[in-house]
């Protein structure tokens, strides 16, 4: 099969490309060519800028793939170009996000039937893409599958912390220095290892029973933040040393890190947006994740170390400044 991946050079993309090549597909990747990447042998790179109207559509008409995995569609006109260029496409798998559910109240675990509640330009754009594609499926039988991806982690990216994605907190853990956990530590997170996420996209490709469907994609394990950081500490072979700070602290004390490189504003958002999702529909297709979180974090740490991406910590880090002010 001729398979095109739109995006394809960051985080999940390389793992998808590798799986497609191993399965014997003829693979091309469409992107701006700005991200350095070592593509698997035989993968053709097509340089296009999706932000320039018409470029992607022209490239797709020229290449005429049978299947597309779209990892970087953010607004409806971008997916419209795919439909307009290839209305007879055999299957279009679109990467959306579980962020479209918005703020999850209490301990609810939404499945795909729950109404979406976008609350940012990113999520409004993703919802518009979803609605466009489902309308084309209903009225034109356009064969599309939407994947709402939760929190992917793994090699080629850093781990999620109170500041967002970073790695300095890992060195703090290694040296027994305290990290900061927002709230009471019971907020949930639903990670999925990058290789498992890639396997899910390839698993869905070409399955007629999955067309016109939306699937939540997350791992087998749901963690509280306490459990998430405990798993990370286990992967490092250390005990977890942490201080829990009320979520409002992170919202109200931005001046503490205003002139510092690392910002902790993500902490209050993390507590507000519980992330745990019902993955029954995807499991019913026969898909299962293979990588438990401790193993996945261990593999991520090996990659971060190999790339020299874990900076050294000190007793003068922002965490220490914050704790001294408490």
TORBA-384756 format. One record per residue (C-alpha): x, z, y. Coordinates in pm, whole numbers, plus 50000, padded with zeros to 5 digits. Layout:
BEGIN
XZY...
END
This chain:
BEGIN
500005000050000501104994050358500885027750533501485033650903502205068251043501595072051415504045098351536506015107551231509385120251353508675156751432507885185851200505165173450962505905136651009509245134550825507765152650525504835128150516507205098350537509295111750251506245116450027504875081850106508195065050026508515084849702505015072849606506175036849645504295027449961505525002950224505835026050524506125020550898506235046151176504865039351526506145060051820508115058352143511455061251966512545090652180512915117051908516135113951706515225110851341516795099851017514025079850855513885075450477515395042850353512965013950388510805029450662510285005250950510225020051301507945002951552508605013651910505415016252117504225038652397500705049552318500155060252677500395024052789496985008252712497144980052463500644985852328499615003652010496704980051943498984949651974501574964751741498934973751481497454938751490500924924851435501804948051147498314950850992498754982450779496134990650517496165028050584497015049550885497905086250925497625094851294499485126551392499475122551771496025111351887494955133852174492205115352367489425091952257490835059752412493915063952193491905063551870489655036252009492735013852016493165018951641489525010851569489534980551799492744966951651491884972651285488104975651229488644965950863491244993050801490965007750451491435044050563492305062750883493365099250848493365116851183495145149551261492955172651467493345210351507491575242351412491965251251781488755231451837486825262051712487895280252029487875317852034486785331751697484745363351736485305392551500486475385051147484625352151110486305325050905484785291951017484195262850785483785227150901480055231050970480615256451250480035241051597483245234851784483935253052111486765235152295488205254752586491305235752700492255199752786493965197352446490915208352247488435188452456490575157952383490695164852010486935170151995486355137352179488545119851921486615135651636483255125951784484375090251846485615086251489482555101551326480295079151534482275048551419481965060251062478185064951089477445032251265480265009351152481335025550823484805029650966486645048550687487975079450861488925114550752489605142351002492055170250921491855201851133495365215651097495925252951145499375268551205502135247851041505625262451011508825252850840512085233750890512335211951202510605238151414510915274751509508665303451407505765317651602506385349751795504875368552089506575343652322505375312752131507745293351904511275307451919514085321651705515795349351900513375375151758514785367051413518225379351516516635410551658515055417151319518365410751145520075437051357517375463751344516205457951699512535461651773510235431851811506905433051995503535428051828500495422652052497425444151992497025466751693498715442851451495455433551280494865399851446494875372951179497065342351141496625314850882499925296150838500705266250618504175255150514505095220950653505645204750313502215216250195500605202650511502295169150449501125168850088497525173850205497595143150430499005121650150496565137049900493575126250112494815091050175492645064450010490085088549861486665072849920484885106149867486825120750160485835093950410483455105550681484505141350615486275168550815488635193050644490265225350757493925225450651495615259350621497595278250359496425299950072497365332550248495725348150553497865374750724497415401050988500195400251246501655431351081501715413150747503085381250904506055399051060506575420050746506835387850546509395374650795511395407050765511345404350385512705369050406515535382750620516115411250376515495438450637512885464350726510425456051000511085474351327508285467651574506375481651869502705473251915501555468652272497955464652390496995428452451496165436452812499775446952864500935411152812498305398253051498935424053323502735426953329504055391753371506275404053653508505421053396509735387753265509015365553566512715358853631513665358053262513945328253029511605341952763507945346652859505505369152673502235355652811501425341052468500925376252336497495382052492496255347652379497385353852023495215385052001492185367652151492295338051913491955350351556493035322251328491655323050977489735293950834487635284850532489555259050326487025255950043486155219650122489765208150090490285228649774487235211249625489125178149649491735192449412494355201549671496375233649648499335246449848502535253049654504595274749890503965311649953504815325150297507885345450201509405314550037508435291950326509985315250584513145318050374513465280050371512815278750745515505304950810518005285150604517285254450817517465273551146520795288751043522155255050931521295240451271522665270051466519255275951622519065313951595520665327351915522355361451922520285391052035521415420952238520235454452365519485437452695516865413252567513455410852732511995433052460514295461252566513435456252932509745458152846510115488852627512105507052895509245500853139506635515052903
END
